[in-house]
Amino acid sequence: MSPLAPRPGILDIAPYVGGLSAIEGSETIIKLSSNEGAFGPSPKAIEACRKAAPDMHRYPDSQCSALRGALGDAHGIDPARIVCGDGSDELIGLLCQAYAGPGDQVLYSQYGFLMYPIAAKSVGATPVAAPETNLTADVDELLGKVTDKTRILFLANPNNPTGSYLNASEMKRLRDGLPETVLLVIDAAYAEFVTHDDYDAGIELVDGGENVVMTRTFSKIYALGGLRLGWAYCPPPVADALNRLRGPFNVSSLAQAAGVAALSDTDFFKRCRTNNNIWRPWTANKLRGLGLTVPPSAGNFKLVRFPGVRGKTAEAADAFLKSHGIITRAMGAYGLDDSLRVTIGREEEMCAFIDALTEFMS
Ligand SMILES: *Cc1c(COP(=O)(O)O)cnc(C)c1O
């Protein structure tokens, strides 16, 4: 071993592997592997980047003032309690740095987003997974795992990759059952896609106490994943901690400009939501028709579970789809070897996906 070893725990981190973007030998591909917006970014966001480009020698506004103002207006919340980040992944990491360390536990649910255990390990804390029921976070199991070492509970709502969500009363029950010394982080990366009346992204819970944070991202419905932009709505002391810890220029000027423009493009936003509302149930029906299991999803993706008999495994389906230029996401890293996750794209993409899968299953 080199005398220059990283801190204990760092080499236990299984590196996060993003969705593939290319297949060797395929020129045109259909990428349904990372839940990126079906139509690309809003034309207004692209235009805002063009306009901001000549000034990119200037450091960005370290306060993200215009963006936080626009977010405050859009969501009816106090901009002083918003902290922007280099993607919400950065905010997840900063929350771990601020509130957890060696000897502490960071709680998440069994099929929760993989960045939570990664971020926990990066600060030397121990990730603890609570079992799920029917691929859904279980409030009693989560509360049952809380110990005097627990510092943070991360919950994606809706969750990626399962698509399941907890309704507002379950979320309140979770918050009410937590000691005030545990920070509940509600990762609402897919909030914009949820249509259920009993869902709440978490603003009320943040307002109702000192130990709840909600994180959001511009990577999914706003389709700005390449620019890296996320934000957290926080109790003032948590915002204060994050603002001390973050880099002063953690959000680029182009990301700030694009974020403001994307928020203003409500027509484009509605078009993306409508596309999802049409093609998510269409895709689910077709998949069920092929004899596949598709748990309900509140996000812009579907988990597809394969029977595993007669060669109809997720692994074989993944290879078959790739040979047709279609990239979905294998779920082995989540312990769901029997599943693929497919992003809901545009009409022609979903038709090509279903056509290829029909051939595979026949
Ligand atoms: C995609 C995703 C994020 C990451 O968002 P970035 O803002 O791109 O870092 C966070 N949480 C969940 C659950 C996601 O699926």
The ligand as a Gaussian input file, in Angstrom:
#p B3LYP/6-31G(d) Opt

LIG

0 1
 C      -30.882000      12.684000     -10.695000
 C      -31.056000      12.715000      -9.222000
 C      -30.404000      13.645000      -8.432000
 C      -29.195000      14.397000      -8.953000
 O      -29.436000      15.562000      -9.422000
 P      -28.265000      16.570000      -9.835000
 O      -28.932000      17.861000      -9.502000
 O      -28.061000      16.356000     -11.288000
 O      -27.051000      16.344000      -9.026000
 C      -30.650000      13.690000      -7.085000
 N      -31.514000      12.832000      -6.528000
 C      -32.156000      11.907000      -7.237000
 C      -33.088000      10.988000      -6.560000
 C      -31.935000      11.809000      -8.611000
 O      -32.521000      10.846000      -9.319000

